Amino acid sequence: MGLMEQIEKLNPYGHFKKEDVFQPGTFNPGLFEVDMGKLKKLRPEIFQPIRFAMASNLDSKGYIQVQMNDGDIQTAVVVSQDPLLVACRSEDMDAVVLQCYPAALGQARGWKLGTRLLICCTYNGYGPLRKNKDIDPGPHANPKFKSFGPVIADLYAADTAYLERKKSEIPEVMWQMTWDMGKAYMEAHPGMAHNGLALSFRDAEPIEKIRFNPKAVLDV
């Protein structure tokens, strides 16, 4: 067996192809390649040598690439423009988290209320990790997961045509559910959100206390 054949055998995602059509209720890996130029503009701190040496392996450019390739494709919807809030839904946890971004980022990209975005979700459910307090798992949640970390594929995907095709394959009911659950989150956790330009698994915090890297370039 050749080297490439061995690699394919060890790769659990080797049988997934970009041509595959999105299947609700099953695992759909993103298979997105990261545009490192886009990532560096929005997350310049993770490219600093000292930060790279000290950062958590869950908050690095390498892990974001893993999220974009291996993470499960899910839906996200803009539920507020200023502050810019995006509801990110996980089927496996039957829940949403709210991510906050600079309003200028949404303005530069033309995001409006109801704009549909894709996320790639990874999960953490082992060891002593505690569940994020703002995650309210629904009745269909998988009990083995304690937390999920979404990354918005629209921000970093190199292949935008592939991104838009995947959006078109997702049933309307999933987008509507994400919107409804996002609004419910805002009522249950008023004024709280996660920093969308930081570690995916960090806790929600008061929106007025969220700080973004002033060196981030938002008009990308």
Secondary structure, 3 states (H helix, E strand, C coil): CCHHHHHHHHCCCCCCCCCCCCCCCCCCECCCCECHHHHHHHCHHHHCHHHHHHCCCCCCHHHHHHHHHHCEEEEEEEEEECCEEEEEEECCCCEEEEEEECHHHHHHHCCCCCCEEEEEEEEECCCCCCCCCCCCCCCCCCCCCCEEEEEEHHHHECCHHHHHHHHHCCCHHHHHHHHHHHHHHHHHCCCEEEECCCCCCCCCEEHHHCCCCCCCCCCC
